[in-house]
Amino acid sequence: MSLTTTILMLIFGWLSVATAMLWGVLRIARRHHHAPPARAEKAPKPARRHAAAH
């Protein structure tokens, strides 16, 4: 095998692995994407004060 063929095979091999990893990450990210929960009206919480507040 010539040097050019070896280098091209390394580059295309790396690109194929990188593409497969990106596809897998995007697939998992799409599967585990959760919509934000709907906000319900809640009563306002009383203001909290620190124990050291006077």
C-alpha positions as CSV (number, residue, x, y, z in Angstrom):
1,M,0.0,0.0,0.0
2,S,1.3,3.4,-0.8
3,L,1.7,6.2,1.7
4,T,-1.1,8.2,0.0
5,T,-3.5,5.4,0.3
6,T,-2.7,4.8,3.9
7,I,-3.2,8.4,4.8
8,L,-6.5,8.6,2.9
9,M,-7.7,5.5,4.6
10,L,-6.8,6.9,8.0
11,I,-8.7,10.1,7.3
12,F,-11.8,8.4,5.9
13,G,-11.8,6.0,8.8
14,W,-11.5,8.8,11.3
15,L,-14.4,10.7,9.6
16,S,-16.6,7.6,9.6
17,V,-16.0,7.0,13.3
18,A,-16.6,10.7,14.1
19,T,-19.8,10.7,12.0
20,A,-21.1,7.5,13.8
21,M,-20.4,9.0,17.2
22,L,-22.1,12.3,16.3
23,W,-25.1,10.4,15.0
24,G,-25.3,8.3,18.2
25,V,-25.1,11.4,20.4
26,L,-27.8,13.2,18.5
27,R,-30.0,10.1,18.5
28,I,-29.7,9.8,22.3
29,A,-30.2,13.5,22.8
30,R,-33.4,13.5,20.7
31,R,-34.7,10.4,22.5
32,H,-34.1,11.9,26.0
33,H,-35.4,15.4,25.2
34,H,-38.1,16.4,27.7
35,A,-40.5,19.2,27.2
36,P,-40.4,21.8,29.9
37,P,-43.3,21.2,32.4
38,A,-46.2,23.6,32.2
39,R,-46.0,26.2,34.9
40,A,-49.0,26.2,37.2
41,E,-50.1,29.3,39.2
42,K,-48.6,29.0,42.7
43,A,-49.1,31.2,45.7
44,P,-46.1,33.4,46.3
45,K,-43.7,32.1,48.9
46,P,-43.1,34.2,52.0
47,A,-39.7,36.0,52.0
48,R,-37.0,33.9,53.7
49,R,-34.7,35.5,56.1
50,H,-31.4,34.3,57.3
51,A,-31.0,33.1,60.9
52,A,-28.5,35.8,61.6
53,A,-30.8,38.6,60.3
54,H,-32.0,41.0,62.9
